[in-house]
Amino acid sequence: MKRKMNFIIKKIVKAGGYVFLFILLLYLIINVFFPQSIIKIFRYQHLIVGSDSMTPVINVHDVIVIRKYNPDKLHKGDIISFYTDINNDGKDEIVTHYFYAREVDDEENVIYRTQSNKSSEPDDWEIVEDDIIGKYTFKIPKIGKIIRFLQHPIGIFVVSLNIIVIFVVVGLIRKNR
């Protein structure tokens, strides 16, 4: 009976591992090809911090995890990630700052204002609800360096080479048995 129970537990753990790997692979594929859809599908998304505007709360190379959140429920001081054209070059970038205030402009549009950790004044840009990606949940310090390396062609080459070497070594060990 105990042997049968151990067998069942091993099968469940193995199946759970395959499900986890499938979901992780699906997340990675969607993140590469459809990054703006990731939070809609999984309700969470990771981002690598590239600036020091939120230091010391969030530092460069930290990975932050954000979750889908209703902008109407934001409170001053909540940390949010959003799209905005910070360089006025026509390209939106992802920024993570404190939520500062919700305002209504002359045309009755709701505008969200944000603030960095480096300033006591709100940011110059005005964002709308559709620009908000999500609310900060937690961070993983410094892991962004590793992820960026793995996304770089040299990192992909190094990982691929290591996988090939491991398969060759395992094959040689099995052949010699």
C-alpha positions in Angstrom: 0.0 0.0 0.0 2.8 2.4 1.0 4.7 1.6 -2.3 1.6 2.3 -4.3 1.1 5.6 -2.5 4.7 6.7 -3.2 4.3 5.8 -6.9 1.1 8.0 -7.1 2.8 10.9 -5.3 5.8 10.7 -7.7 3.5 10.7 -10.7 1.6 13.7 -9.4 4.8 15.6 -8.7 6.1 14.8 -12.1 2.9 15.9 -13.8 2.9 19.1 -11.7 6.5 19.8 -12.9 5.4 19.4 -16.5 2.5 21.7 -16.0 4.7 24.3 -14.3 7.3 24.1 -17.2 4.5 24.4 -19.8 3.1 27.5 -18.0 6.6 29.0 -17.7 7.4 28.3 -21.4 4.0 29.8 -22.4 4.7 32.9 -20.2 8.2 33.3 -21.8 6.9 32.9 -25.4 4.1 35.4 -24.8 6.5 37.8 -23.1 8.8 37.7 -26.1 6.2 38.0 -28.9 3.3 39.8 -27.2 4.7 41.6 -24.1 1.7 44.0 -23.8 -0.6 41.0 -23.4 1.2 39.2 -20.6 -0.5 41.1 -17.7 -3.9 40.6 -19.4 -3.4 36.8 -19.6 -1.5 36.0 -16.4 -2.6 39.1 -14.3 1.1 39.5 -13.3 4.1 40.7 -15.2 7.8 41.1 -14.4 9.8 44.2 -15.5 13.5 44.9 -15.2 14.2 48.4 -13.8 16.5 50.5 -16.0 16.7 53.8 -14.2 17.4 55.1 -10.7 14.3 57.3 -10.5 12.8 55.2 -7.6 16.1 54.6 -5.7 16.4 53.4 -2.9 12.9 51.8 -2.9 13.5 50.1 -6.3 17.0 50.0 -7.8 18.5 49.6 -11.2 18.6 45.9 -12.2 15.9 44.9 -9.8 13.1 42.8 -11.2 9.7 44.1 -10.1 6.5 42.1 -10.3 3.4 44.1 -11.1 -0.2 43.0 -11.1 -3.3 44.1 -13.0 -5.0 46.7 -10.9 -8.1 48.9 -11.2 -6.8 52.5 -11.6 -9.9 53.9 -9.8 -8.7 52.2 -6.6 -5.2 53.9 -6.6 -4.1 55.8 -3.5 -1.4 58.4 -3.4 1.9 56.7 -2.8 1.0 53.4 -4.6 3.7 52.4 -7.0 2.5 51.9 -10.6 4.0 51.0 -13.9 2.7 52.8 -17.0 3.5 53.7 -20.6 4.6 57.2 -21.5 6.8 59.0 -24.0 9.5 60.2 -21.7 11.9 61.5 -24.4 9.2 63.0 -26.6 10.4 60.9 -29.5 7.0 59.3 -30.3 7.9 56.0 -28.6 6.2 54.9 -25.3 8.4 53.4 -22.6 7.5 51.7 -19.4 8.0 53.9 -16.3 7.5 52.9 -12.6 6.7 55.8 -10.3 4.5 56.7 -7.4 0.9 57.5 -8.1 0.4 61.2 -7.2 -3.1 62.3 -8.1 -6.1 61.8 -10.3 -7.3 64.9 -12.1 -10.0 65.9 -14.6 -8.9 68.1 -17.5 -10.9 70.7 -19.3 -12.4 68.1 -21.7 -13.6 66.0 -18.7 -10.8 63.3 -19.3 -9.4 61.6 -16.2 -5.7 62.2 -16.0 -3.3 60.3 -13.7 -0.3 62.1 -12.3 2.8 60.4 -11.0 6.0 61.3 -9.1 9.5 59.8 -8.9 11.3 59.2 -5.7 13.9 61.9 -6.7 11.4 64.8 -6.7 8.8 66.3 -4.4 6.9 67.6 -7.4 4.7 65.5 -9.8 6.1 64.4 -13.1 5.4 66.6 -16.2 3.6 64.0 -18.2 -0.1 63.2 -17.8 -1.2 59.6 -18.3 -4.6 58.1 -19.0 -6.1 54.9 -17.7 -5.1 52.9 -20.8 -1.5 53.8 -20.1 -1.4 52.1 -16.7 -0.1 48.6 -16.9 -0.3 47.6 -13.2 0.5 48.1 -9.6 3.8 47.1 -8.0 3.7 44.0 -5.9 7.3 43.1 -5.0 10.8 43.1 -6.2 13.7 40.7 -6.7 16.9 42.6 -6.2 19.7 42.6 -8.8 18.3 39.6 -10.8 17.7 41.8 -13.8 21.4 41.7 -14.7 21.2 37.9 -15.1 18.0 38.1 -17.2 19.4 40.8 -19.4 22.5 38.7 -20.0 20.4 35.7 -20.9 18.4 37.8 -23.4 21.6 39.1 -25.1 23.0 37.1 -28.1 26.1 36.3 -26.1 24.1 35.0 -23.2 21.9 32.9 -25.5 25.1 31.5 -27.1 26.7 30.7 -23.7 23.5 28.9 -22.4 23.1 27.0 -25.6 26.7 25.9 -25.6 26.4 24.7 -22.0 23.3 22.7 -22.8 25.0 21.0 -25.7 28.1 20.2 -23.5 25.8 18.7 -20.8 24.0 16.5 -23.4 27.3 15.3 -24.8 28.8 14.6 -21.4 25.6 12.7 -20.3 25.6 10.8 -23.6 29.3 9.8 -23.1 28.7 8.7 -19.5 25.7 6.5 -20.6 27.6 5.1 -23.5 30.5 4.0 -21.2 28.2 2.2 -18.8 
